[in-house]
Structures are given as structure tokens and as C-alpha cells.
Amino acid sequence: MALSENNGTGGNVGNWHVRGHSKIIAQDNGSATIKTTSSIESFGGYWYSGLNIHAGACVNGQWAGVDKTGVNVGTNSTVQLVSKTLKVPKTRNWQSIDCIADVRVNGFAAGFSQVHVAVDVPPKPSHTVSYNANGGSGAPRSATKWYGEDFYISNQKPTRANHVFQYWATASNGSGTRYNPGQRYTPDANVTLYAVWKLATKPPTIQSFTAQRVDEAGNMVESGTRVKLYVTWKCDTSGDSANTVQSVTVAVQDGGTWQETPVTASGATGTGTVTLTDLSADASWRFRVAVRDKYGTVSAYTTVGPQRFLLDFSADGRGIGIGVGAPAEGVAINGEPVTVNGCRMPRIYTGSKVITPTASSNRHTLFTAEEWAKITGTDIADGHPTVLVANGDINAQNVAVTGAGYANSTKRWYVWLASNVSGMFRVNYTIII
């Protein structure tokens, strides 16, 4: 039975002996403070007067001593002589701490009496560090973290099919505190560490994506208004043999929007074709393909140019086409870039957009990088475009539009207003590149 307090008496000398008392008077997670007191005690109806005494008290080998003269001890009484207090560090195991009290009387009633009054110090607290493979296998065994001692995360890493181990986290979804193998762990608390994984399989690859003008029979022609698109893809099956294509979608850019058409697709690899109609032979067209499998989506782009005309005249001579078929009247020019008298002619895109503010402000997002690419087919950070804006629906929201500006830090175009606005409003825009 563990003792946090202990009393005892030593050998009798006549009608006196030493009385020892030991007690844990305070403790925390790392130590226990022990006090041992040495006293002289009379018994059998005797009393003493004028004793010369040397007394000692010891805790775990550390002594305190005192010399006293003229000590009086009443009938069957106890007189405290000396105490020793010591803080003892806790270890991983129970400790029996030897405590000693002794009294030596010189002269009258001479003699020596000693007693051992050991107390038991409990071990320091311990906590369990557990590992959860979180869908994998081979997690390290649970380990003990002792209070105040250094603990290091196991270097053993679990494994999981088609995944790469990243780190350990205190939450199963990967949030909380992160720990790497071999890293020092300091909290004195029970914890379960969860493996965090990253898929090893790569997204699909688009091996080719081409466009060709064709006639109704599917024959390649330069002046056809039909465009046949060819796409070849491959899914990564190195980590997942069951990985197959989920969808393949092609799209043509028509002004500021993309018109999508699904492509019949299946398997881990394949080739798909689709023919789009009513695409003017006098214009260039931009196409996009998106291939999606279990682990990601990738996109690719291609273009088809207009039919080639160096110089064309209408039958009655009222129309002239340069690089494009002649219109019935007027002049039509196609090419990139188009220069007149050495000056490059801009590309112009127009449209209308409803702005839904997220907060009351005089600045609101007009175009994100993705929206800009869909409208212009260019990167939002390229060149020095001009954006003109105007209130598109003054009856819906009385908004005074002052202009538009680009912020390179956010890769966004913003519309500026004369005052803070929190409600929806419409903006008409013209992009000049």
C-alpha cells in the first residue's frame, strides 16, 4: 500500500525514544515535496528536564541537524526538535523515499534512538500518443509520452494504395496541428495522430486536340462552315487500374461565352470526334476540350482560321474583302494583326454583365482572370487593354459608373462607382485590345 504519510518510533532508551513523522506536503506533475520531523517522546509516566540533545531529520539522504540544551520533556509528551523539507523529482516509477529521524542525548538519560519512516512518491503522469493510418495500414504502435520529457514522432510511415503519405495531423480531415515523422512533440496530453494522404494518381493527359474545316460529307475544305474536332486522351492507371474517363466536353467560343458539346468517351484511353456546324468560314474560331477522370480535369485549346483570301471583290464591285471574302457592300478585313497606315487596329469585345456585390463598396469585381480568358481568349495580365463601362440598366439601380481599372495584385478588373452600392446592378462593357 502506498504511503504518503508515515509515523514511527525508534528504539527505547530508558523511558524516551525518537518519534519520526514523514509526509508529502505538496506535489505537482513533476515533483513531490516531503517533510520529515524528528521529535523526542517520553512514555511510561516519565518526564525529563534539562536534556542535552543532538537531533537529525533526513529526506532521501539530505540531512538537517540541531543541537539543543536544557530540553524539558513532560510526562508522556512529545517535543519537536528539527525538520527537513526536500523536493523530490518524480520518475516513471513509484519511489520509496527513505526518511530518517534520530535523537542522541548526552549526559543524563544518555542514549541514541533512530527510526526510518519512508513515504512513497507516485510516478510522473504519462499520456498516450496513438497513430491512425486513416485509410491506410502500417501505422506505428501507440507510445507513451511522459510528463516533462522530450517525445519524438515515430519515423515509421504508413502506406496506402495510390496515395502518398504527407504528414500527421490531430484531426482526421487533415486540420489541426501538423507533425512530421521525427518531429518533437511537447504537449502533455493524450492524442491521436491521423495520417494525411495525397493521391498518387496524376490527372488525365490530352495527347492531341486538333480542328479542321470540313464539308457536309466530312471532307477537308478551306471554306467549310463545319469544323471537325479530334481529341485523344489518356488516364493515369499506374496507381488505380480502374481509373477511366468520366467525361469529355468540347466548346467553341462565341463572343464572350463558350458553347459546350459532349463527346462520347469511355475507357482509360481513347479518341473522340465531334463536328460543329454554322461556323463562318470568314472568321477564326477558338475551341476548348475538357477531359475529366476520377482524379482531375484538364483542358486544352486550339483554333481554326478563316478561309484564305488575299483580295476579293464582289460581283458588282461594290464590296472588297482583304484576307476574307468580299461583302456585298463596303470593305471587310480579316487578319491578326490588322494595320492601317502602320497603326495596329484593336480587337473589340462588347457585352453586358450583372454585378452582385458581396458588400457595400464603390469598387466591385468586373472580370476575374477566368472570365477574362473566356471573353478574350487571352491572359488577363497580358498587354495594356482598355475597358470602357457604362450603366446598363439605370431603372433597376441608380448607379453612377465612373470607370474600370485592373489590379495586378488580385488579377482582376474592377468597376468603380461614384458611391458605395450593395444592390445588384448591370454594367455594359467594351474591351479594346
C-alpha positions as CSV (number, residue, x, y, z in Angstrom):
1,M,0.0,0.0,0.0
2,A,1.4,3.4,-1.0
3,L,2.2,5.7,1.9
4,S,2.0,9.5,1.5
5,E,2.5,9.9,5.3
6,N,4.3,7.7,7.8
7,N,4.9,7.8,11.6
8,G,7.2,5.7,13.7
9,T,9.3,5.4,16.9
10,G,12.9,4.3,17.3
11,G,14.5,2.1,20.0
12,N,13.7,2.9,23.6
13,V,16.4,4.5,25.8
14,G,15.1,4.3,29.3
15,N,11.7,5.9,29.1
16,W,12.3,8.0,25.9
17,H,12.7,7.4,22.2
18,V,12.7,9.2,18.9
19,R,9.4,9.8,17.0
20,G,9.7,10.3,13.3
21,H,7.0,11.7,11.1
22,S,7.2,12.0,7.3
23,K,4.6,13.4,4.9
24,I,4.2,14.5,1.3
25,I,3.1,18.1,1.9
26,A,2.8,19.2,-1.7
27,Q,3.2,17.8,-5.2
28,D,2.7,18.6,-8.9
29,N,3.2,16.6,-12.1
30,G,7.0,16.8,-11.8
31,S,7.9,16.5,-8.1
32,A,6.8,15.8,-4.6
33,T,7.8,17.9,-1.5
34,I,8.5,15.7,1.6
35,K,8.8,16.9,5.2
36,T,10.4,14.7,7.9
37,T,10.2,15.8,11.6
38,S,12.3,14.4,14.4
39,S,10.9,14.6,18.0
40,I,11.8,13.2,21.4
41,E,9.0,11.4,23.2
42,S,8.7,10.2,26.8
43,F,6.5,7.3,27.9
44,G,5.6,5.1,30.9
45,G,4.7,8.1,33.1
46,Y,8.2,9.6,32.9
47,W,9.4,13.1,32.3
48,Y,12.8,14.7,31.7
49,S,14.4,18.0,32.5
50,G,17.5,19.8,31.2
51,L,18.5,17.3,28.5
52,N,21.4,17.9,26.1
53,I,20.3,16.7,22.7
54,H,21.5,16.4,19.1
55,A,18.7,15.6,16.7
56,G,18.6,14.9,13.0
57,A,16.0,14.6,10.2
58,C,16.7,13.2,6.8
59,V,14.9,13.0,3.4
60,N,16.4,11.0,0.7
61,G,19.9,11.3,2.0
62,Q,19.6,15.1,2.7
63,W,20.0,15.9,6.5
64,A,19.1,18.7,8.8
65,G,20.5,18.7,12.3
66,V,20.2,20.7,15.5
67,D,21.9,20.8,19.0
68,K,19.8,21.8,21.9
69,T,20.5,22.1,25.7
70,G,18.1,22.3,28.6
71,V,15.3,20.5,26.8
72,N,12.4,19.6,29.1
73,V,10.0,16.8,28.2
74,G,6.7,16.5,30.1
75,T,5.2,13.3,31.3
76,N,4.3,11.1,28.3
77,S,4.9,14.1,26.0
78,T,6.5,14.8,22.6
79,V,8.8,17.7,21.8
80,Q,9.6,18.5,18.2
81,L,13.3,19.1,17.6
82,V,14.1,19.5,13.9
83,S,12.5,19.1,10.4
84,K,13.9,18.6,6.9
85,T,11.9,19.5,3.8
86,L,13.0,18.3,0.3
87,K,11.5,18.4,-3.2
88,V,12.0,15.0,-4.9
89,P,11.7,14.8,-8.7
90,K,9.2,12.2,-9.9
91,T,10.3,9.4,-12.2
92,R,8.4,7.0,-14.4
93,N,8.0,4.6,-11.5
94,W,6.9,4.6,-7.9
95,Q,9.7,5.6,-5.5
96,S,10.0,4.7,-1.8
97,I,11.9,7.7,-0.3
98,D,13.9,6.8,2.8
99,C,13.2,9.3,5.6
100,I,15.1,9.1,8.9
101,A,14.7,10.7,12.3
102,D,17.2,10.3,15.2
103,V,17.9,11.7,18.6
104,R,21.1,11.5,20.7
105,V,21.1,12.5,24.4
106,N,24.3,13.3,26.1
107,G,24.8,13.3,29.8
108,F,21.8,12.5,31.9
109,A,19.5,9.9,30.2
110,A,22.2,9.4,27.5
111,G,21.5,7.2,24.5
112,F,20.7,7.1,20.8
113,S,17.3,6.3,19.1
114,Q,16.7,6.2,15.3
115,V,13.7,5.4,13.1
116,H,13.1,5.1,9.3
117,V,9.7,6.5,8.2
118,A,9.7,6.1,4.3
119,V,7.0,7.6,2.1
120,D,6.0,6.6,-1.4
121,V,6.2,9.1,-4.3
122,P,3.9,8.3,-7.3
123,P,5.3,8.3,-10.8
124,K,5.0,11.4,-13.1
125,P,1.9,11.5,-15.3
126,S,2.0,9.8,-18.7
127,H,0.0,10.2,-21.8
128,T,-0.6,8.0,-24.9
129,V,0.3,9.1,-28.4
130,S,-1.7,6.9,-30.8
131,Y,-1.4,6.7,-34.6
132,N,-4.3,6.2,-37.0
133,A,-3.4,5.2,-40.6
134,N,-6.7,7.0,-41.7
135,G,-7.5,4.6,-44.6
136,G,-4.0,3.1,-44.9
137,S,-2.1,0.5,-43.0
138,G,1.1,0.0,-41.1
139,A,0.6,2.8,-38.6
140,P,3.2,2.9,-35.7
141,R,2.3,1.4,-32.4
142,S,1.0,3.7,-29.6
143,A,3.7,5.2,-27.5
144,T,3.9,6.8,-24.0
145,K,4.7,10.5,-23.6
146,W,6.0,11.1,-20.0
147,Y,5.4,14.4,-18.4
148,G,8.2,16.9,-18.9
149,E,10.2,14.5,-21.2
150,D,11.0,15.0,-24.9
151,F,9.0,12.9,-27.2
152,Y,9.6,12.4,-30.9
153,I,7.0,11.3,-33.5
154,S,7.8,7.9,-34.9
155,N,9.7,7.8,-38.2
156,Q,7.6,4.9,-39.3
157,K,5.2,5.9,-42.1
158,P,2.0,4.0,-43.0
159,T,1.2,3.1,-46.6
160,R,-2.0,3.3,-48.7
161,A,-2.7,2.2,-52.2
162,N,-2.5,5.0,-54.8
163,H,-1.6,7.6,-52.1
164,V,1.5,9.3,-50.8
165,F,1.8,10.0,-47.1
166,Q,2.1,13.7,-46.3
167,Y,2.3,14.2,-42.5
168,W,0.4,13.5,-39.3
169,A,-2.4,15.7,-38.1
170,T,-4.5,16.0,-34.9
171,A,-7.8,15.8,-36.9
172,S,-8.8,13.1,-39.3
173,N,-9.6,15.7,-42.1
174,G,-6.0,16.9,-42.0
175,S,-6.7,20.1,-40.0
176,G,-5.4,20.9,-36.5
177,T,-1.7,20.7,-35.6
178,R,0.6,19.0,-38.1
179,Y,3.6,16.8,-37.3
180,N,6.2,15.3,-39.5
181,P,7.9,12.0,-38.7
182,G,10.8,12.5,-36.3
183,Q,9.4,15.9,-35.1
184,R,9.4,16.8,-31.4
185,Y,6.1,16.6,-29.7
186,T,5.7,18.6,-26.5
187,P,2.1,18.7,-25.2
188,D,1.4,16.6,-22.1
189,A,-2.0,15.2,-23.2
190,N,-3.4,12.1,-24.9
191,V,-3.5,12.5,-28.6
192,T,-4.4,10.5,-31.7
193,L,-2.5,11.5,-34.8
194,Y,-4.1,10.8,-38.2
195,A,-2.2,10.1,-41.4
196,V,-2.8,12.7,-44.1
197,W,-2.7,11.4,-47.7
198,K,-2.3,12.8,-51.2
199,L,-3.5,10.9,-54.3
200,A,-0.6,9.4,-56.2
201,T,-2.5,9.2,-59.5
202,K,-2.0,12.1,-61.9
203,P,-4.8,13.9,-63.8
204,P,-5.6,12.7,-67.3
205,T,-3.5,13.9,-70.2
206,I,-4.7,15.3,-73.6
207,Q,-2.3,13.8,-76.1
208,S,-3.7,15.8,-79.1
209,F,-6.5,18.2,-79.9
210,T,-7.0,19.4,-83.5
211,A,-9.6,21.2,-85.6
212,Q,-10.2,21.0,-89.3
213,R,-12.8,22.7,-91.6
214,V,-14.9,20.1,-93.5
215,D,-17.9,19.9,-95.8
216,E,-21.1,18.1,-95.2
217,A,-19.5,14.8,-96.3
218,G,-16.7,15.3,-93.8
219,N,-14.0,16.1,-96.5
220,M,-11.5,18.7,-95.5
221,V,-12.1,22.0,-97.2
222,E,-10.8,25.5,-96.6
223,S,-14.2,27.2,-97.0
224,G,-16.4,24.9,-95.0
225,T,-18.7,26.2,-92.2
226,R,-18.3,22.9,-90.4
227,V,-15.4,22.2,-88.1
228,K,-14.4,18.6,-87.0
229,L,-12.6,18.3,-83.7
230,Y,-10.3,15.4,-82.9
231,V,-9.2,14.7,-79.3
232,T,-7.0,11.9,-77.9
233,W,-6.7,11.4,-74.2
234,K,-5.1,9.0,-71.6
235,C,-5.9,8.4,-68.0
236,D,-3.3,7.5,-65.5
237,T,-3.8,3.9,-64.3
238,S,-0.4,3.4,-62.6
239,G,-1.9,3.8,-59.2
240,D,-5.5,2.8,-60.0
241,S,-6.2,0.3,-62.7
242,A,-9.9,1.1,-62.6
243,N,-9.4,4.8,-63.5
244,T,-11.3,5.7,-66.6
245,V,-12.5,8.8,-68.3
246,Q,-15.7,10.4,-66.8
247,S,-16.5,12.9,-69.4
248,V,-15.0,14.7,-72.5
249,T,-16.5,18.0,-73.5
250,V,-15.6,20.4,-76.4
251,A,-16.7,24.0,-76.6
252,V,-16.5,26.8,-79.1
253,Q,-16.0,30.4,-78.1
254,D,-18.8,32.6,-79.4
255,G,-18.2,36.1,-78.4
256,G,-17.8,36.1,-74.6
257,T,-19.3,32.7,-74.0
258,W,-18.4,29.1,-74.6
259,Q,-20.9,26.8,-76.2
260,E,-20.3,23.2,-75.0
261,T,-20.9,19.9,-76.7
262,P,-20.3,16.5,-75.1
263,V,-18.1,13.9,-76.8
264,T,-18.8,10.2,-76.5
265,A,-16.0,8.8,-74.4
266,S,-15.1,5.7,-72.3
267,G,-12.1,3.7,-71.1
268,A,-8.7,4.7,-69.9
269,T,-7.6,5.9,-73.3
270,G,-9.4,6.9,-76.4
271,T,-10.1,9.2,-79.3
272,G,-13.2,11.3,-79.8
273,T,-14.6,13.3,-82.6
274,V,-17.4,15.8,-82.9
275,T,-18.4,18.1,-85.8
276,L,-19.7,21.6,-85.1
277,T,-21.8,23.5,-87.6
278,D,-22.6,27.1,-88.6
279,L,-19.1,28.4,-88.0
280,S,-18.5,31.1,-90.5
281,A,-15.6,30.5,-92.9
282,D,-14.7,34.2,-92.7
283,A,-13.8,34.1,-89.0
284,S,-11.3,32.4,-86.7
285,W,-12.8,30.2,-84.1
286,R,-11.3,29.1,-80.7
287,F,-12.1,25.7,-79.3
288,R,-11.6,24.1,-75.9
289,V,-11.7,20.5,-74.7
290,A,-12.0,19.3,-71.1
291,V,-11.2,15.8,-70.1
292,R,-12.2,14.6,-66.6
293,D,-11.4,11.3,-64.8
294,K,-11.6,10.2,-61.2
295,Y,-8.7,12.3,-60.1
296,G,-8.8,15.6,-62.0
297,T,-9.8,17.7,-65.0
298,V,-7.5,19.0,-67.7
299,S,-8.2,21.4,-70.6
300,A,-6.5,22.2,-74.0
301,Y,-7.2,24.8,-76.7
302,T,-6.9,25.0,-80.4
303,T,-8.1,27.4,-83.2
304,V,-9.1,27.2,-86.8
305,G,-8.5,30.2,-89.1
306,P,-10.8,31.7,-91.7
307,Q,-10.8,30.8,-95.4
308,R,-7.8,32.4,-97.1
309,F,-8.4,35.4,-99.4
310,L,-5.6,37.7,-100.5
311,L,-8.0,40.2,-102.1
312,D,-11.6,39.6,-103.2
313,F,-14.2,41.7,-105.0
314,S,-18.0,41.3,-105.0
315,A,-19.5,40.6,-108.4
316,D,-20.8,44.2,-108.9
317,G,-17.6,45.7,-107.5
318,R,-19.4,47.3,-104.5
319,G,-17.6,45.1,-101.9
320,I,-14.0,44.4,-101.2
321,G,-12.5,41.7,-99.0
322,I,-8.9,41.8,-97.7
323,G,-8.0,38.4,-96.3
324,V,-11.7,37.5,-96.3
325,G,-14.5,37.1,-98.8
326,A,-15.9,40.3,-100.2
327,P,-19.1,41.6,-98.6
328,A,-22.0,42.8,-100.8
329,E,-21.0,46.4,-99.9
330,G,-18.2,48.0,-98.2
331,V,-14.8,46.7,-97.1
332,A,-14.1,43.7,-94.9
333,I,-10.7,43.0,-93.4
334,N,-9.5,39.9,-91.6
335,G,-6.2,39.1,-90.1
336,E,-4.1,39.4,-87.0
337,P,-2.8,41.9,-86.6
338,V,-4.6,44.4,-88.9
339,T,-2.7,47.6,-89.5
340,V,-3.8,50.7,-91.3
341,N,-1.2,53.3,-92.2
342,G,1.2,51.5,-89.8
343,C,-1.2,51.6,-87.0
344,R,-2.5,48.3,-85.4
345,M,-6.2,48.0,-85.3
346,P,-7.6,46.8,-82.0
347,R,-9.7,43.8,-81.2
348,I,-13.0,44.8,-79.6
349,Y,-15.3,42.7,-77.4
350,T,-18.6,44.0,-76.1
351,G,-21.1,42.7,-73.6
352,S,-23.3,43.2,-70.6
353,K,-22.9,41.8,-67.1
354,V,-25.0,41.9,-63.9
355,I,-22.8,42.7,-60.8
356,T,-23.9,41.2,-57.5
357,P,-21.9,42.9,-54.7
358,T,-20.7,40.9,-51.7
359,A,-20.6,44.1,-49.6
360,S,-21.3,47.8,-49.8
361,S,-18.5,49.4,-51.7
362,N,-17.7,51.8,-54.5
363,R,-15.5,49.1,-56.1
364,H,-16.8,45.7,-57.4
365,T,-15.3,42.8,-59.4
366,L,-16.0,43.2,-63.1
367,F,-13.9,40.3,-64.5
368,T,-11.9,37.5,-62.9
369,A,-9.0,36.0,-64.8
370,E,-11.2,33.1,-65.8
371,E,-14.0,35.3,-67.1
372,W,-11.5,37.5,-69.0
373,A,-10.0,34.4,-70.7
374,K,-13.4,33.2,-71.7
375,I,-14.3,36.6,-73.3
376,T,-11.0,37.5,-75.0
377,G,-9.0,34.2,-75.1
378,T,-6.0,36.0,-73.6
379,D,-4.4,36.1,-70.2
380,I,-5.7,38.9,-68.0
381,A,-2.2,40.2,-67.3
382,D,-1.1,40.4,-70.9
383,G,-0.7,43.7,-72.7
384,H,-2.4,47.0,-71.9
385,P,-6.1,46.7,-72.8
386,T,-8.7,49.4,-72.3
387,V,-12.1,48.7,-70.7
388,L,-15.0,51.1,-71.1
389,V,-18.0,50.7,-68.8
390,A,-21.5,52.3,-68.6
391,N,-24.6,51.8,-66.5
392,G,-26.5,49.0,-68.3
393,D,-29.9,49.4,-66.6
394,I,-30.5,52.7,-64.8
395,N,-34.1,51.8,-64.0
396,A,-33.0,48.8,-61.8
397,Q,-30.4,50.6,-59.8
398,N,-29.5,54.2,-59.9
399,V,-25.7,53.7,-60.1
400,A,-23.2,56.2,-61.4
401,V,-20.4,54.3,-63.1
402,T,-17.1,56.2,-63.1
403,G,-14.7,53.8,-64.8
404,A,-12.9,50.5,-64.7
405,G,-9.4,49.5,-63.5
406,Y,-7.1,46.5,-63.3
407,A,-5.4,45.3,-60.1
408,N,-2.3,43.2,-60.7
409,S,-2.2,42.0,-57.1
410,T,-5.6,40.3,-57.5
411,K,-5.6,39.6,-61.2
412,R,-9.0,41.2,-61.6
413,W,-10.7,44.1,-63.4
414,Y,-12.9,46.3,-61.2
415,V,-15.7,48.7,-61.9
416,W,-15.7,51.9,-60.0
417,L,-18.8,53.8,-58.8
418,A,-19.4,57.3,-57.6
419,S,-20.7,56.0,-54.2
420,N,-21.0,52.8,-52.2
421,V,-23.5,50.3,-53.6
422,S,-24.7,47.0,-52.1
423,G,-27.5,46.0,-54.5
424,M,-27.3,44.3,-57.9
425,F,-26.7,46.5,-61.0
426,R,-25.9,45.9,-64.6
427,V,-22.8,47.2,-66.5
428,N,-22.3,47.4,-70.3
429,Y,-18.7,47.0,-71.2
430,T,-16.4,47.3,-74.2
431,I,-12.9,45.7,-74.1
432,I,-10.3,47.1,-76.5
433,I,-7.1,45.1,-77.0
